[in-house]
Amino acid sequence: MSDQYEAVFARYDTDGDGQLTVDEVTAAIAGMFPETEVDDLSGIVAALFAEYDADHDGLLSVAEFVPLAENLPELGSAD
């Protein structure tokens, strides 16, 4: 697993629990598109979780985040 993706994951994992919540992913995406209202992202985030939350626990682990970051390079780029 790429150290780059792990570092980006850690940046988005604001509570440091090793899992990304819907709110953390929403904040990450909102940060990519600051003009977008957070409420407008709920459908996008739900679709991302439906596709990438492999164990359907409502959280993204780092292993589940990597494919998402690979398919959405803006999310996986370290600033």
C-alpha positions in Angstrom: 0.0 0.0 0.0 1.3 3.4 -0.9 2.7 5.6 1.8 1.2 8.6 -0.1 -2.3 7.2 0.3 -1.8 6.3 3.9 -0.6 9.9 4.6 -3.7 11.3 2.8 -5.9 8.9 4.7 -4.4 10.0 8.0 -5.1 13.7 7.1 -8.8 13.0 6.5 -9.1 10.7 9.5 -9.6 13.7 11.8 -10.4 11.7 14.9 -7.5 9.3 14.4 -9.5 6.1 14.8 -8.2 4.5 11.6 -11.6 4.7 9.9 -13.1 7.4 7.7 -16.7 8.3 8.6 -19.3 9.7 6.2 -18.6 13.2 7.8 -14.9 12.9 7.3 -15.3 11.9 3.6 -17.8 14.6 3.1 -15.4 17.2 4.6 -12.6 15.9 2.4 -14.6 16.2 -0.7 -16.0 19.6 0.3 -12.3 20.7 0.7 -11.7 19.7 -2.9 -14.7 21.8 -4.0 -15.1 24.6 -1.5 -17.9 26.3 -3.4 -20.1 23.2 -3.0 -22.6 23.1 -0.1 -22.0 20.1 2.1 -25.6 19.1 1.8 -25.2 18.8 -1.9 -22.5 16.1 -1.4 -24.7 13.6 0.4 -25.6 11.7 -2.7 -22.0 11.6 -3.9 -20.7 10.4 -0.6 -23.4 7.8 -0.3 -22.5 6.5 -3.8 -18.8 6.3 -2.8 -19.6 4.4 0.3 -21.8 2.0 -1.6 -19.0 1.3 -4.0 -15.9 1.3 -1.7 -17.2 0.3 1.8 -16.4 -3.4 1.1 -17.5 -4.7 4.5 -20.6 -2.4 4.6 -19.8 -1.1 8.1 -20.5 2.5 7.2 -16.8 3.3 7.5 -13.8 3.3 5.2 -10.6 1.6 6.3 -7.3 2.6 4.7 -7.5 -0.6 2.6 -11.0 0.6 1.3 -9.7 4.2 0.8 -6.8 3.3 -1.5 -9.0 2.2 -4.5 -11.2 5.3 -3.9 -8.1 7.5 -4.0 -6.8 5.8 -7.1 -10.0 6.4 -8.9 -10.4 9.9 -7.6 -6.9 11.4 -7.9 -8.0 14.7 -6.5 -8.8 13.0 -3.2 -5.6 11.1 -3.1 -3.3 13.9 -3.8 -1.2 15.2 -0.9 -1.1 19.0 -0.7 
